[in-house]
């Protein structure tokens, strides 16, 4: 496993008690200085923050010379999850080379840095992978953070510099292609659906969020479609249900609204199965009610071209019913030649899931297509004046 290799090199430390017994400052997982990726994390009072979503992240500032992050892996241990199926995270301090670690049944705390120069620092933690066949909805397949441990007298702070919180927010809904399944698979071993073949931090989502200057939430599950369950044994329902919930017990909405109100919502769903009659119009109506009249909502035609007709028909049906909604769009960048679903291609081990290099190209194409559509929309509005 890549995480075992990195730990063997001494790049991470799994600790049973933080900071080697030294006097320390504890920071709650829900401290206001911690910036969690929007729409991903359920917070249980001051006890913990948890996310089932590969692609979720957090960033924070802190003072002092060291930092450890504390975990609760009881959702996995109580379900007797095999060690190879535990989530994989990645952390970086002050923008240094990232370290990738797989959580384990014995994980209680991970030391992310020690011996730093005194002063202000930043921590980034990303959820890289979660085993695609393991229950995301109960949830069993979850990263649960219970807090952070700093030097005695140190404190958490709002992240700054390159880690500063972006003013805009974006929300991405989808399936395995959106959460980066098999982005780092290889042609020798093929598609194994093991955790080490997923890297949700190098998908098409990241270049879009970067171009928008947005904090972003990835809410996507392998095998899911518009109205049928994911590959985790059907525990996670289809998009028509999961869009509004963190998991089976916790709503993503506050007073019926997404918080914060997103500037952009992207929906890339249809590779596994197209929408049923009324699904597109019903979802767009729900998302508009849960966001704002100015939120841009983008329906992406899958990169293989699957479900193009159903999505196009559903989109036009919504437009006919809601002609005053000028912030809903259909993004279609055409059929990608490497995503034929007919076996391995140059940039997809199985011809369905893009490798990271192809995801970067797809992200750039979507950024360009989005900009063109917004320009046309602006010109049309100006022409009516």
N, C-alpha and C positions, 0 to 999 in steps of 0.2 A: 504493500500500500504506500502511496506517496506520502501520507502523513507519518507512517511509521519510519520511513526513510529519513524524513526531515527531523523527527524527534531523536532518531539515532545519532544524528549529527550534532545534537545538543542545541538545536535551534528553538526548542520549546521546553517548558518544564510543567509537568502536571503535578500539582501540589495538593496534599491532603489538608494543609493549613496554610493560609496565605502569609507571605513575606517572612518565612522562616522563624516565626514566633516573635518577631520584633514588634515594638509598639507601632500601631498603624491607625489610619483613619478609614472608616467604612463609609462608602457612598451608596445610597440606595439605588436600585435599578431604575426607579422612577424619578430620580433627581431631575429637576427642571433644566439643568445644564446639558443633559444628554439629548442629542438630536437623533431620534430613531427615524428610519425610513418611513414615510407616511403610508398609511393604509395596511401596514404589515404586522404591527405589534399589538397584541392584547396586553394590557397592564392590569395586574391584580393588586390594586391598592399600592402599598409600598413594598409588597412582598417580592414581586418578580415582573419581568416583561418577557413575553414569549412570542415566537413566530414559527409557523410551519413552512414559510415561503422561501425557497432558494432564491437568492437575489436580494433578500432583506439585508439591511445593514444598520449600523449605528456609528456615530462619531461624537467625540467629546474632547474637551480640553481638560488639562489637569496640571497641577504644580507638583514639585518634588522630584525625586530621582527614580521612582519605580511605580509600576501599576500592575495589578492582577485583576482578572475578571472571574467572578464566581458563578458557578453553574449548578443547576439541579437537573440531574438526568433521570429522575425517578419515573417520568413518563415512559422512558425506554426500558429501564430496569424492571419496572412493574409489569411490563408486557413481555419480558424475557426476549428482548430484541437481540439478535446476534451482533457481535461487536462490529462486523464488517458493514452493518447497515446503519450505524450511528451517523448523525449529521457531520459534515465537514465544514469548518470555519476557516477564515483567513484573517490575520490581524497585521496591522502596520502601525508603528509609532513614529511620529514626525515625518511621515512620508518615506521612511526607509524601506528596504527590501521586505516584501510581505512574507509572512510565515504561515504555512498551511498546516492545520492540525485536525485530526479526526477525534471527536469526542469519544469517550470510552465509558464502560460501566463504572469505572473508579474515578472518573473526572469529578473534581469538586472545584478546582481553581486552576487557572492557567496564568503563569507569570508572563506578561507581554513585554516587560522591560524592567531592567534594574541597572543601577550604576549610571543613570543619566546625569548630565549636568543640571544642577539646580536651576529652576526657572519654569517657564510655561512650555507645555507640550500638547500634542494631540494624539488621540487613539482612533483608529478606524477598525471596525470589526465587520466582516461580511459573512453571510451564510452562503457558502459555495455550493453545497449539494445536500440533498436529502433523498434517501432510497425511494425510487419511484413506486415500488409496490408496497410500501409501508404506510399505514393509516395516517394521513395528514389531518383528518377531520375530527377525531375524538378529542384532542389529537394525541397520537403516540409519537409521530415523527415531527418533533418540535425542538427548537433550541430555547431553553429557559434560562434566563440570566437573573440571578438574585442580587447582584450588586458588584461593587468594585472595591478594591483595597489599595490605598495610597500610603505614602509615608505618614508618620505621625505629624500632624499639623498641616499637611497638604490639603488641597481642596480641588473640587471639580470646577470647571469653568466652561463658558460657551466656546465652542470651537472657532478658531479664527484662521487667518491666512488662507492657504490653499484649501483648508477644511471648512471654511466659513459656510454658514447655512445659506443656501440659495433662496431667493425670494419666491420663485415659482415652484409649483408642484405638478407632477404628472403621475398618472395611474395607468398601469399596463395589465390588461386581462388576457389570458391565453392558456395554451397547453404546453406540451413539452418543448416546443420550439421557442416559446417565449421565456421559459425558465432555464434554458440552456442545457437541456439533456443532450448528451453525446457531442457537446462542442469540443471536447478534448479526447474523443475516442480515437483509436488508431486502426489502420487498415489491416494490420497483422492479426489483431485479436477480434476485430469486428465489433458489433454492438453487443455488449454484455449487460447493459442497464445497471451496472455496478456504480456505486457512488463516485468512484474515481474517474468515470467517463463524463461526469457532469461538471460544468463550471458556469454557474448562472451569472458570474460577474463579467463574462466576455461575450454576451449575446448581442443581438441587434438593439436591445433596449438602451444600453449604455451610451452609444453614440448619439441616440436621439435625445436622451436626457441632457447630455453634455451640450448639445447644440441649443437646446431650449434654456439652458442655465437653470435646471430644475432639480430639486430633490424628487425622488421617484419611488414608487412602490410597485413591485412585481407580484402579481397575484395570479399564479398559473400552476396547473397541475397536469402531469403527464397522463395522456389517454383521455382527458376530459373533452367534452364537446358542449354544444349549446344546452342540451337538455338530457345528457346521459353522463353517468358517473365516471370518475377517473380510474386509472389503472391500479389504484391502491385497494383493490377488492371491492370497488364501488362504494367505499366509505364516503369519499368526497363527491358531492352531487355535481350536476352540470352547472354551467355558467349562469343560467337563469336563477339559480339558488345561491351559489357561492359568492356572487359579486357583492352581496350585502353583508357577509359574515366572515369573521376571522376563522371560525370553526363552528362545530355543531351547537355550541352553547353561548357564543358571544357575537353580538351584532357589530358590524363595522360602522354602523350609522349612529349618529347622535341627534336626537330629535328629527329623525328622518333624513339627515344630511351627512354627506361625507365630510370628514374633518381632517385637515383643512379642505376648503372647497378647491378642487383641482383646477388648474388652468387648462390642462389637456387630459383626455381619457382616450386610450388606444385599446381596441378590441381586435385580437388576432385569433379567431376561433372558427373552425370549419375544416381543418385538416383531417380530423378523425370522423366527423360527421357534420353535415350541414345543418342549418337552423330549420326548425319546423315552422309550419305556417303561423305567422304572427309573432315569432320569437324576436326577430330583429326590431320590429316596431315597438313591441312591448318593452324590450330592454332599453331601447333608446328613450322611451317615455319615462321609464323608471330612473334612468341615469340623469336625465334632464331635471327631474324633480329632486334628485338627491344632490345635485350640483348647483349650477347657476345658469341663467340665460346666456352668459358669456363664455361658459366652459366650451372649449372645442372638443367635440366627440368624433373620433375617427374609427370607422369600420375598415379594417385591413383585409383585403382579399388574400387568403393564404398564398404563400410564395409559389406553391405548386400549381395554383390556379383552381384548386378544389373549391367547390361550393360557390363559385363565382356567380352563377345564375341565381341561386337561392339568396345570396347576400345582396346582390344588386336589386332583385325584385323586392326584398324586404326593405331595403333602404328607400327605394322609390315609393313604396307603400307608406312608409313613415313620412316622407316629404309631402305626399299628397294629403295626409291627414294633418300635418303640422307645417303648413306653408310659411308660417312666420319664423320658424326656427332656421336661422341662417348660420348656425355654428355646428352643424352636423355634416360630416363628409364621408365619402367613400374613397379609400385609398387603394388603388390598384396599380401595382408596378409591373404587372405582367408575369408570365410563367418563367420561373428561373430555370435555366437549362441544366443546373446541377441538382435540382430537386425533382427528379422524375418518379421517385418511389418505385424504381425498377431495378434496384441493386446499386452497388457502390458507384459513385462518380468521383471526379477529381476533388471536390470540395464537400462531400458528404459521404461518410462511411457506409450508410445504408441508402443513400439517395433520397432521404426524407429529412434528416436532421442536419442543419448546416454545421460545419466546423467553424471555429472561431473566426477564421479569416473571411469566410463567406458571410457570417453574421455582421462583421464590420462593414462589408460592402452593402448588404441589405439595409443596415441602419442608415448609411449615407444616402442611399436611394430614397428611403422613406422621408428623410429630412428634406431632401430636394423636392420630392413630390408634395410634401406638406406646404413648403414655402410657396410653390407655384399655385396651389389651390387657394391659399390665403390671399395671394396677390390678385388672383382672378376674382375672388369674392369681394375684395376691397374695391377693385375697379368697377365691378358690377354695381356696388352700392353707390359709388361716386357718380356712375352714369345715370342713376335714377334720380339724382338730386336736380 
